[in-house]
Amino acid sequence: MQTVRRVAIIGGNRIPFARSNGRYAKASNQDMLGAALNGLVARFGLAGERLGEVAAGAVLKHSRDFNLTREVVLGSRLDPHTPAYDLQQACGTGLEAAILVANKIALGQIEVGIAGGVDTTSDAPLAVNEELRRTLLEINAARSLGGRLRAATRLRPAQPFRPEIPRNAEPRTGLSMGEHAAITARRWNVDRRAQDELAARSHHRLAAAYERGFFDDLVTPYLGLTRDANLRPDTSVEKLAALKPVFGTRGPEADQASMTAGNSSPLTDGASTVLLASEEWANAHRLPVLAWFGGAETAAVDFVHGDEGLLMAPAYAVPRLLARTGLTFADFDYFEIHEAFASQVLATLAAWESAEFCRDRLGLDAPLGPVDPAKLNVNGSSLAAGHPFAATGGRIVATLAKLLAQRGSGRGLISICAAGGQGVVAILER
Ligand SMILES: CC(=O)SCCNC(=O)CCNC(=O)[C@H](O)C(C)(C)COP(=O)(O)OP(=O)(O)OC[C@H]1O[C@@H](n2cnc3c(N)ncnc32)[C@H](O)[C@@H]1OP(=O)(O)O
């Protein structure tokens, strides 16, 4: 086996994120990931280069995109001898892709790779209903015209027009992400005003970062968008307070419902990519290193039988990563916590501050402690930028790497909750 090597984050590129059924309504996953990838290739002079590999994914994928990432590489300016494959870990996909590529570089299996993610809810894969699908497969498999006609007799007039539309819900509970988050918000008594403050801060910080030019070398304009379309620089806690709750609005505790369209991430279309390499490759290509990959962890919770909360897996993954690396919150300059919902960020922070949670669920003698709000999502996060599921990880890795490069030194923690009760977390340092 090779010894473990340092892994560099060289840079990232994404397209501005668009609200679902907005500017990218007619763009496919291939179009968007292709745009993000070609922007990265152009930025770092990779045209014609054969890379170790490209790993990316989408949560919602058409069956024709069985290897979406390979198709995108074949359509890109990279050397077509660059291997590529898809992976999927719900909203953790983009970060998981970066971890996978980083681990291969660390072990000396490859020198350089690209991680990415893309999603569109505008161009979601709509399937025909199961009965019709079976009949169509039988027609296709029949060996004679008679056989095809016999299979076709099973088609009924009312049947063909009942499509199956993908739902943003957990298959085992039937509840949407938002409904699950609302249960957790009640469990942790998450305050409505705190959620609205977090959401307003996310918009204001993202807008300020765009104004400062922070994203000039991280975001490439696409289809007429130059900034994330969900961004509302003029939002305020007062405006957010006026919005009606949309999740947790049924049942005996409906009067406590606090999650709105403003403090929930919107359905979003977009794509992101990140370039990772060995130190040797970066030096040979004279490319400066933004930050170093500093380890990762994943966790899963039992939200089906247990009471841990669907989106609470990072609350378990982070302490494991801290224990393994010997670090505490005091060792971090930045915390990038994906804002699926403001309430989910606040519930996670509350868990880390809770002596009871840290003792009973994590087996710790003392709480992990508070996260300094001044270090949390300093350039905004998913509430403002939007959240194209698999693309969020790449957005965060590139943002944090650049923050560390600008600071000159330091350490940042990434925490991403994912559907299926999973959490993907990682450390970057400089
Ligand atoms: C692991 C994970 O990441 S899980 C997360 C996965 N993602 C999700 O589950 C997506 C959750 N989000 C959603 O389903 C949808 O965005 C919803 C249901 C919350 C809201 O959808 P919509 O009702 O279409 O939202 P819409 O954009 O129309 O906003 C509703 C209203 O709030 C207003 N609003 C939204 N955000 C803001 C804001 N920041 N400031 C002020 N007003 C706002 C809108 O202007 C709109 O007002 P109007 O009705 O007067 O036009």
PDBQT file of the ligand as one rigid body, heavy atoms in Angstrom, charges set to zero:
ROOT
HETATM    1  C1  LIG A 501     -31.141  17.024   3.312  1.00  0.00    +0.000 C 
HETATM    2  C2  LIG A 501     -31.863  18.216   2.760  1.00  0.00    +0.000 C 
HETATM    3  O1  LIG A 501     -31.272  19.143   2.289  1.00  0.00    +0.000 OA
HETATM    4  S1  LIG A 501     -33.530  18.211   2.899  1.00  0.00    +0.000 SA
HETATM    5  C3  LIG A 501     -34.082  19.614   2.033  1.00  0.00    +0.000 C 
HETATM    6  C4  LIG A 501     -34.540  19.226   0.696  1.00  0.00    +0.000 C 
HETATM    7  N1  LIG A 501     -35.271  20.356   0.110  1.00  0.00    +0.000 N 
HETATM    8  C5  LIG A 501     -36.570  20.552   0.340  1.00  0.00    +0.000 C 
HETATM    9  O2  LIG A 501     -37.211  19.781   1.037  1.00  0.00    +0.000 OA
HETATM   10  C6  LIG A 501     -37.203  21.760  -0.303  1.00  0.00    +0.000 C 
HETATM   11  C7  LIG A 501     -38.131  22.428   0.660  1.00  0.00    +0.000 C 
HETATM   12  N2  LIG A 501     -38.747  23.580   0.040  1.00  0.00    +0.000 N 
HETATM   13  C8  LIG A 501     -39.954  23.517  -0.592  1.00  0.00    +0.000 C 
HETATM   14  O3  LIG A 501     -40.548  22.464  -0.735  1.00  0.00    +0.000 OA
HETATM   15  C9  LIG A 501     -40.546  24.801  -1.126  1.00  0.00    +0.000 C 
HETATM   16  O4  LIG A 501     -39.527  25.708  -1.404  1.00  0.00    +0.000 OA
HETATM   17  C10 LIG A 501     -41.547  25.425  -0.096  1.00  0.00    +0.000 C 
HETATM   18  C11 LIG A 501     -42.746  24.499   0.053  1.00  0.00    +0.000 C 
HETATM   19  C12 LIG A 501     -40.886  25.632   1.262  1.00  0.00    +0.000 C 
HETATM   20  C13 LIG A 501     -41.995  26.821  -0.571  1.00  0.00    +0.000 C 
HETATM   21  O5  LIG A 501     -42.439  26.724  -1.859  1.00  0.00    +0.000 OA
HETATM   22  P1  LIG A 501     -43.266  27.913  -2.540  1.00  0.00    +0.000 P 
HETATM   23  O6  LIG A 501     -44.552  28.095  -1.856  1.00  0.00    +0.000 OA
HETATM   24  O7  LIG A 501     -43.238  27.650  -3.992  1.00  0.00    +0.000 OA
HETATM   25  O8  LIG A 501     -42.360  29.165  -2.186  1.00  0.00    +0.000 OA
HETATM   26  P2  LIG A 501     -42.373  30.599  -2.826  1.00  0.00    +0.000 P 
HETATM   27  O9  LIG A 501     -41.072  30.869  -3.421  1.00  0.00    +0.000 OA
HETATM   28  O10 LIG A 501     -43.583  30.802  -3.696  1.00  0.00    +0.000 OA
HETATM   29  O11 LIG A 501     -42.494  31.497  -1.533  1.00  0.00    +0.000 OA
HETATM   30  C14 LIG A 501     -43.713  31.689  -0.863  1.00  0.00    +0.000 C 
HETATM   31  C15 LIG A 501     -43.785  33.141  -0.464  1.00  0.00    +0.000 C 
HETATM   32  O12 LIG A 501     -42.722  33.420   0.426  1.00  0.00    +0.000 OA
HETATM   33  C16 LIG A 501     -42.013  34.559  -0.019  1.00  0.00    +0.000 C 
HETATM   34  N3  LIG A 501     -40.613  34.396   0.378  1.00  0.00    +0.000 N 
HETATM   35  C17 LIG A 501     -39.831  33.295   0.193  1.00  0.00    +0.000 A 
HETATM   36  N4  LIG A 501     -38.607  33.525   0.683  1.00  0.00    +0.000 NA
HETATM   37  C18 LIG A 501     -38.606  34.790   1.173  1.00  0.00    +0.000 A 
HETATM   38  C19 LIG A 501     -37.633  35.579   1.788  1.00  0.00    +0.000 A 
HETATM   39  N5  LIG A 501     -36.385  35.135   2.035  1.00  0.00    +0.000 N 
HETATM   40  N6  LIG A 501     -37.980  36.850   2.167  1.00  0.00    +0.000 NA
HETATM   41  C20 LIG A 501     -39.208  37.315   1.949  1.00  0.00    +0.000 A 
HETATM   42  N7  LIG A 501     -40.189  36.592   1.362  1.00  0.00    +0.000 NA
HETATM   43  C21 LIG A 501     -39.885  35.349   0.974  1.00  0.00    +0.000 A 
HETATM   44  C22 LIG A 501     -42.195  34.537  -1.507  1.00  0.00    +0.000 C 
HETATM   45  O13 LIG A 501     -42.008  35.827  -2.068  1.00  0.00    +0.000 OA
HETATM   46  C23 LIG A 501     -43.614  34.092  -1.644  1.00  0.00    +0.000 C 
HETATM   47  O14 LIG A 501     -44.459  35.218  -1.419  1.00  0.00    +0.000 OA
HETATM   48  P3  LIG A 501     -45.761  35.457  -2.339  1.00  0.00    +0.000 P 
HETATM   49  O15 LIG A 501     -46.626  34.253  -2.057  1.00  0.00    +0.000 OA
HETATM   50  O16 LIG A 501     -46.263  36.740  -1.819  1.00  0.00    +0.000 OA
HETATM   51  O17 LIG A 501     -45.254  35.479  -3.736  1.00  0.00    +0.000 OA
ENDROOT
TORSDOF 0
